[in-house]
């Protein structure tokens, strides 16, 4: 599985809606965008501004859903 596929499965597990997928970018509510980097880091953005990089996908999902 690719890092993008793993992220999509994790979002589904945490019941986080996927609004769109465009290449290596996924948009989720309320206005977050997740960029999947080649090195396995998930970069969380809010309106284009980086909030934080996440290496742990569960931590990322808990941050979004929390």
Biopython code that builds the backbone (N, CA, C, O; Angstrom):
import numpy as np
from Bio.PDB.StructureBuilder import StructureBuilder

atoms = [
    (1, "UNK", "N", (0.835, -1.191, 0.000)),
    (1, "UNK", "CA", (0.000, 0.000, 0.000)),
    (1, "UNK", "C", (0.880, 1.256, 0.000)),
    (1, "UNK", "O", (1.955, 1.284, 0.599)),
    (2, "UNK", "N", (0.401, 2.270, -0.676)),
    (2, "UNK", "CA", (1.115, 3.540, -0.688)),
    (2, "UNK", "C", (0.733, 4.357, 0.538)),
    (2, "UNK", "O", (-0.248, 4.054, 1.217)),
    (3, "UNK", "N", (1.516, 5.394, 0.816)),
    (3, "UNK", "CA", (1.222, 6.270, 1.954)),
    (3, "UNK", "C", (-0.149, 6.922, 1.784)),
    (3, "UNK", "O", (-0.856, 7.134, 2.769)),
    (4, "UNK", "N", (-0.531, 7.240, 0.551)),
    (4, "UNK", "CA", (-1.838, 7.845, 0.283)),
    (4, "UNK", "C", (-2.960, 6.856, 0.599)),
    (4, "UNK", "O", (-3.956, 7.227, 1.220)),
    (5, "UNK", "N", (-2.807, 5.618, 0.181)),
    (5, "UNK", "CA", (-3.822, 4.590, 0.454)),
    (5, "UNK", "C", (-3.958, 4.335, 1.952)),
    (5, "UNK", "O", (-5.067, 4.152, 2.455)),
    (6, "UNK", "N", (-2.836, 4.323, 2.659)),
    (6, "UNK", "CA", (-2.859, 4.127, 4.102)),
    (6, "UNK", "C", (-3.608, 5.273, 4.774)),
    (6, "UNK", "O", (-4.405, 5.051, 5.685)),
    (7, "UNK", "N", (-3.348, 6.503, 4.319)),
    (7, "UNK", "CA", (-4.032, 7.666, 4.875)),
    (7, "UNK", "C", (-5.534, 7.592, 4.623)),
    (7, "UNK", "O", (-6.326, 7.860, 5.527)),
    (8, "UNK", "N", (-5.929, 7.236, 3.418)),
    (8, "UNK", "CA", (-7.356, 7.144, 3.105)),
    (8, "UNK", "C", (-8.053, 6.109, 3.986)),
    (8, "UNK", "O", (-9.178, 6.334, 4.431)),
    (9, "UNK", "N", (-7.397, 4.985, 4.240)),
    (9, "UNK", "CA", (-7.970, 3.967, 5.123)),
    (9, "UNK", "C", (-8.075, 4.480, 6.556)),
    (9, "UNK", "O", (-9.068, 4.231, 7.239)),
    (10, "UNK", "N", (-7.049, 5.197, 7.008)),
    (10, "UNK", "CA", (-7.072, 5.739, 8.373)),
    (10, "UNK", "C", (-8.180, 6.774, 8.532)),
    (10, "UNK", "O", (-8.861, 6.800, 9.557)),
    (11, "UNK", "N", (-8.364, 7.615, 7.540)),
    (11, "UNK", "CA", (-9.434, 8.612, 7.600)),
    (11, "UNK", "C", (-10.797, 7.932, 7.678)),
    (11, "UNK", "O", (-11.677, 8.372, 8.418)),
    (12, "UNK", "N", (-10.962, 6.866, 6.918)),
    (12, "UNK", "CA", (-12.213, 6.116, 6.953)),
    (12, "UNK", "C", (-12.405, 5.484, 8.336)),
    (12, "UNK", "O", (-13.509, 5.508, 8.881)),
    (13, "UNK", "N", (-11.350, 4.926, 8.896)),
    (13, "UNK", "CA", (-11.423, 4.305, 10.224)),
    (13, "UNK", "C", (-11.849, 5.320, 11.283)),
    (13, "UNK", "O", (-12.662, 5.009, 12.154)),
    (14, "UNK", "N", (-11.302, 6.530, 11.208)),
    (14, "UNK", "CA", (-11.626, 7.580, 12.180)),
    (14, "UNK", "C", (-12.900, 8.349, 11.806)),
    (14, "UNK", "O", (-13.264, 9.323, 12.465)),
    (15, "UNK", "N", (-13.566, 7.901, 10.747)),
    (15, "UNK", "CA", (-14.814, 8.509, 10.268)),
    (15, "UNK", "C", (-14.641, 9.995, 9.950)),
    (15, "UNK", "O", (-15.485, 10.822, 10.295)),
    (16, "UNK", "N", (-13.526, 10.316, 9.285)),
    (16, "UNK", "CA", (-13.247, 11.677, 8.834)),
    (16, "UNK", "C", (-13.604, 11.738, 7.354)),
    (16, "UNK", "O", (-13.085, 10.965, 6.549)),
    (17, "UNK", "N", (-14.485, 12.654, 7.008)),
    (17, "UNK", "CA", (-14.947, 12.782, 5.628)),
    (17, "UNK", "C", (-13.807, 13.234, 4.721)),
    (17, "UNK", "O", (-13.045, 14.136, 5.068)),
    (18, "UNK", "N", (-13.699, 12.607, 3.570)),
    (18, "UNK", "CA", (-12.751, 13.031, 2.541)),
    (18, "UNK", "C", (-13.539, 13.854, 1.531)),
    (18, "UNK", "O", (-14.417, 13.335, 0.842)),
    (19, "UNK", "N", (-13.219, 15.136, 1.452)),
    (19, "UNK", "CA", (-13.943, 16.026, 0.541)),
    (19, "UNK", "C", (-13.424, 15.911, -0.879)),
    (19, "UNK", "O", (-14.204, 15.962, -1.830)),
    (20, "UNK", "N", (-12.093, 15.753, -1.040)),
    (20, "UNK", "CA", (-11.521, 15.577, -2.371)),
    (20, "UNK", "C", (-10.118, 15.011, -2.265)),
    (20, "UNK", "O", (-9.440, 15.153, -1.247)),
    (21, "UNK", "N", (-9.705, 14.365, -3.345)),
    (21, "UNK", "CA", (-8.344, 13.858, -3.474)),
    (21, "UNK", "C", (-7.801, 14.394, -4.783)),
    (21, "UNK", "O", (-8.391, 14.186, -5.843)),
    (22, "UNK", "N", (-6.673, 15.086, -4.705)),
    (22, "UNK", "CA", (-6.057, 15.663, -5.897)),
    (22, "UNK", "C", (-4.569, 15.356, -5.848)),
    (22, "UNK", "O", (-3.803, 16.056, -5.185)),
    (23, "UNK", "N", (-4.169, 14.315, -6.546)),
    (23, "UNK", "CA", (-2.772, 13.905, -6.502)),
    (23, "UNK", "C", (-2.420, 13.410, -5.121)),
    (23, "UNK", "O", (-3.014, 12.450, -4.630)),
    (24, "UNK", "N", (-1.442, 14.067, -4.480)),
    (24, "UNK", "CA", (-1.042, 13.674, -3.132)),
    (24, "UNK", "C", (-1.624, 14.605, -2.070)),
    (24, "UNK", "O", (-1.097, 14.695, -0.961)),
    (25, "UNK", "N", (-2.711, 15.295, -2.411)),
    (25, "UNK", "CA", (-3.387, 16.205, -1.482)),
    (25, "UNK", "C", (-4.812, 15.715, -1.215)),
    (25, "UNK", "O", (-5.547, 15.363, -2.138)),
    (26, "UNK", "N", (-5.183, 15.702, 0.057)),
    (26, "UNK", "CA", (-6.524, 15.281, 0.460)),
    (26, "UNK", "C", (-7.141, 16.415, 1.267)),
    (26, "UNK", "O", (-6.520, 16.930, 2.197)),
    (27, "UNK", "N", (-8.356, 16.801, 0.913)),
    (27, "UNK", "CA", (-9.074, 17.834, 1.672)),
    (27, "UNK", "C", (-10.078, 17.163, 2.589)),
    (27, "UNK", "O", (-10.823, 16.268, 2.188)),
    (28, "UNK", "N", (-10.074, 17.631, 3.856)),
    (28, "UNK", "CA", (-10.988, 17.125, 4.875)),
    (28, "UNK", "C", (-11.570, 18.318, 5.633)),
    (28, "UNK", "O", (-10.959, 19.386, 5.668)),
    (29, "UNK", "N", (-12.750, 18.144, 6.243)),
    (29, "UNK", "CA", (-13.346, 19.244, 7.011)),
    (29, "UNK", "C", (-12.506, 19.580, 8.239)),
    (29, "UNK", "O", (-11.754, 18.719, 8.695)),
    (30, "UNK", "N", (-12.593, 20.769, 8.791)),
    (30, "UNK", "CA", (-13.395, 21.866, 8.268)),
    (30, "UNK", "C", (-12.759, 22.524, 7.054)),
    (30, "UNK", "O", (-13.467, 22.788, 6.082)),
    (31, "UNK", "N", (-11.474, 22.799, 7.060)),
    (31, "UNK", "CA", (-10.805, 23.388, 5.892)),
    (31, "UNK", "C", (-9.366, 22.903, 5.825)),
    (31, "UNK", "O", (-8.474, 23.638, 5.400)),
    (32, "UNK", "N", (-9.144, 21.670, 6.244)),
    (32, "UNK", "CA", (-7.791, 21.126, 6.264)),
    (32, "UNK", "C", (-7.439, 20.485, 4.938)),
    (32, "UNK", "O", (-8.299, 19.995, 4.206)),
    (33, "UNK", "N", (-6.148, 20.503, 4.653)),
    (33, "UNK", "CA", (-5.607, 19.777, 3.514)),
    (33, "UNK", "C", (-4.415, 18.990, 4.033)),
    (33, "UNK", "O", (-3.606, 19.512, 4.800)),
    (34, "UNK", "N", (-4.308, 17.751, 3.623)),
    (34, "UNK", "CA", (-3.194, 16.900, 4.031)),
    (34, "UNK", "C", (-2.366, 16.621, 2.791)),
    (34, "UNK", "O", (-2.881, 16.137, 1.783)),
    (35, "UNK", "N", (-1.087, 16.929, 2.873)),
    (35, "UNK", "CA", (-0.167, 16.631, 1.782)),
    (35, "UNK", "C", (0.642, 15.413, 2.173)),
    (35, "UNK", "O", (1.289, 15.397, 3.220)),
    (36, "UNK", "N", (0.605, 14.391, 1.328)),
    (36, "UNK", "CA", (1.360, 13.175, 1.580)),
    (36, "UNK", "C", (2.707, 13.327, 0.888)),
    (36, "UNK", "O", (2.779, 13.419, -0.337)),
    (37, "UNK", "N", (3.768, 13.352, 1.677)),
    (37, "UNK", "CA", (5.102, 13.509, 1.119)),
    (37, "UNK", "C", (5.723, 12.146, 0.828)),
    (37, "UNK", "O", (5.331, 11.140, 1.419)),
    (38, "UNK", "N", (6.677, 12.121, -0.071)),
    (38, "UNK", "CA", (7.321, 10.878, -0.496)),
    (38, "UNK", "C", (8.027, 10.160, 0.652)),
    (38, "UNK", "O", (8.181, 8.939, 0.616)),
    (39, "UNK", "N", (8.456, 10.904, 1.666)),
    (39, "UNK", "CA", (9.185, 10.295, 2.787)),
    (39, "UNK", "C", (8.258, 9.752, 3.869)),
    (39, "UNK", "O", (8.726, 9.362, 4.939)),
    (40, "UNK", "N", (6.945, 9.721, 3.608)),
    (40, "UNK", "CA", (5.997, 9.165, 4.566)),
    (40, "UNK", "C", (5.517, 10.152, 5.613)),
    (40, "UNK", "O", (4.846, 9.761, 6.568)),
    (41, "UNK", "N", (5.848, 11.415, 5.452)),
    (41, "UNK", "CA", (5.376, 12.455, 6.366)),
    (41, "UNK", "C", (4.061, 13.004, 5.827)),
    (41, "UNK", "O", (3.902, 13.204, 4.623)),
    (42, "UNK", "N", (3.125, 13.244, 6.737)),
    (42, "UNK", "CA", (1.828, 13.813, 6.385)),
    (42, "UNK", "C", (1.814, 15.255, 6.873)),
    (42, "UNK", "O", (1.857, 15.508, 8.077)),
    (43, "UNK", "N", (1.755, 16.193, 5.942)),
    (43, "UNK", "CA", (1.802, 17.617, 6.282)),
    (43, "UNK", "C", (0.375, 18.157, 6.323)),
    (43, "UNK", "O", (-0.338, 18.119, 5.321)),
    (44, "UNK", "N", (-0.038, 18.660, 7.491)),
    (44, "UNK", "CA", (-1.377, 19.199, 7.669)),
    (44, "UNK", "C", (-1.357, 20.693, 7.413)),
    (44, "UNK", "O", (-0.574, 21.426, 8.017)),
    (45, "UNK", "N", (-2.226, 21.143, 6.509)),
    (45, "UNK", "CA", (-2.315, 22.553, 6.161)),
    (45, "UNK", "C", (-3.722, 23.066, 6.432)),
    (45, "UNK", "O", (-4.700, 22.325, 6.342)),
    (46, "UNK", "N", (-3.801, 24.343, 6.764)),
    (46, "UNK", "CA", (-5.083, 25.023, 6.952)),
    (46, "UNK", "C", (-5.029, 26.281, 6.113)),
    (46, "UNK", "O", (-4.280, 27.210, 6.413)),
    (47, "UNK", "N", (-5.832, 26.303, 5.055)),
    (47, "UNK", "CA", (-5.867, 27.412, 4.100)),
    (47, "UNK", "C", (-4.469, 27.742, 3.583)),
    (47, "UNK", "O", (-4.103, 28.911, 3.456)),
    (48, "UNK", "N", (-3.696, 26.702, 3.286)),
    (48, "UNK", "CA", (-2.373, 26.868, 2.702)),
    (48, "UNK", "C", (-1.243, 27.041, 3.695)),
    (48, "UNK", "O", (-0.076, 27.000, 3.306)),
    (49, "UNK", "N", (-1.554, 27.231, 4.963)),
    (49, "UNK", "CA", (-0.530, 27.415, 5.995)),
    (49, "UNK", "C", (-0.269, 26.094, 6.708)),
    (49, "UNK", "O", (-1.205, 25.401, 7.109)),
    (50, "UNK", "N", (0.991, 25.754, 6.862)),
    (50, "UNK", "CA", (1.356, 24.505, 7.515)),
    (50, "UNK", "C", (1.053, 24.590, 9.007)),
    (50, "UNK", "O", (1.522, 25.493, 9.701)),
    (51, "UNK", "N", (0.263, 23.637, 9.485)),
    (51, "UNK", "CA", (-0.017, 23.531, 10.916)),
    (51, "UNK", "C", (1.075, 22.686, 11.567)),
    (51, "UNK", "O", (1.690, 23.095, 12.552)),
    (52, "UNK", "N", (1.306, 21.499, 10.999)),
    (52, "UNK", "CA", (2.325, 20.608, 11.554)),
    (52, "UNK", "C", (2.558, 19.433, 10.614)),
    (52, "UNK", "O", (1.655, 19.022, 9.885)),
    (53, "UNK", "N", (3.772, 18.896, 10.634)),
    (53, "UNK", "CA", (4.020, 17.624, 9.957)),
    (53, "UNK", "C", (3.756, 16.481, 10.941)),
    (53, "UNK", "O", (4.044, 16.596, 12.132)),
    (54, "UNK", "N", (3.214, 15.401, 10.436)),
    (54, "UNK", "CA", (2.937, 14.234, 11.276)),
    (54, "UNK", "C", (3.588, 13.006, 10.659)),
    (54, "UNK", "O", (3.390, 12.717, 9.479)),
    (55, "UNK", "N", (4.361, 12.286, 11.458)),
    (55, "UNK", "CA", (4.903, 11.003, 11.025)),
    (55, "UNK", "C", (3.963, 9.875, 11.452)),
    (55, "UNK", "O", (3.940, 8.810, 10.835)),
    (56, "UNK", "N", (3.189, 10.117, 12.510)),
    (56, "UNK", "CA", (2.252, 9.133, 13.054)),
    (56, "UNK", "C", (0.856, 9.436, 12.519)),
    (56, "UNK", "O", (0.260, 10.458, 12.860)),
    (57, "UNK", "N", (0.347, 8.552, 11.691)),
    (57, "UNK", "CA", (-0.950, 8.775, 11.039)),
    (57, "UNK", "C", (-2.097, 8.797, 12.050)),
    (57, "UNK", "O", (-3.073, 9.521, 11.854)),
    (58, "UNK", "N", (-1.996, 8.020, 13.119)),
    (58, "UNK", "CA", (-3.047, 8.027, 14.143)),
    (58, "UNK", "C", (-3.082, 9.364, 14.881)),
    (58, "UNK", "O", (-4.155, 9.884, 15.185)),
    (59, "UNK", "N", (-1.915, 9.908, 15.162)),
    (59, "UNK", "CA", (-1.843, 11.218, 15.806)),
    (59, "UNK", "C", (-2.471, 12.289, 14.913)),
    (59, "UNK", "O", (-3.187, 13.167, 15.395)),
    (60, "UNK", "N", (-2.200, 12.210, 13.622)),
    (60, "UNK", "CA", (-2.804, 13.145, 12.654)),
    (60, "UNK", "C", (-4.323, 13.036, 12.691)),
    (60, "UNK", "O", (-5.008, 14.053, 12.796)),
    (61, "UNK", "N", (-4.851, 11.848, 12.609)),
    (61, "UNK", "CA", (-6.302, 11.649, 12.596)),
    (61, "UNK", "C", (-6.940, 12.095, 13.904)),
    (61, "UNK", "O", (-8.019, 12.688, 13.892)),
    (62, "UNK", "N", (-6.298, 11.824, 15.019)),
    (62, "UNK", "CA", (-6.832, 12.276, 16.309)),
    (62, "UNK", "C", (-6.827, 13.797, 16.391)),
    (62, "UNK", "O", (-7.748, 14.382, 16.962)),
    (63, "UNK", "N", (-5.817, 14.447, 15.836)),
    (63, "UNK", "CA", (-5.746, 15.907, 15.832)),
    (63, "UNK", "C", (-6.910, 16.478, 15.015)),
    (63, "UNK", "O", (-7.569, 17.426, 15.444)),
    (64, "UNK", "N", (-7.159, 15.900, 13.840)),
    (64, "UNK", "CA", (-8.226, 16.391, 12.960)),
    (64, "UNK", "C", (-9.590, 16.162, 13.603)),
    (64, "UNK", "O", (-10.440, 17.052, 13.573)),
    (65, "UNK", "N", (-9.811, 15.000, 14.176)),
    (65, "UNK", "CA", (-11.132, 14.660, 14.706)),
    (65, "UNK", "C", (-11.362, 15.231, 16.104)),
    (65, "UNK", "O", (-12.493, 15.236, 16.590)),
    (66, "UNK", "N", (-10.314, 15.707, 16.747)),
    (66, "UNK", "CA", (-10.422, 16.129, 18.130)),
    (66, "UNK", "C", (-10.830, 17.519, 18.286)),
    (66, "UNK", "O", (-10.959, 18.002, 19.411)),
]
sb = StructureBuilder()
sb.init_structure("model")
sb.init_model(0)
sb.init_chain("A")
sb.init_seg("    ")
for serial, (resi, resn, name, xyz) in enumerate(atoms, 1):
    if name == "N":
        sb.init_residue(resn, " ", resi, " ")
    sb.init_atom(name, np.array(xyz, "f"), 0.0, 1.0, " ", f" {name:<3s}", serial, name[0])
structure = sb.get_structure()
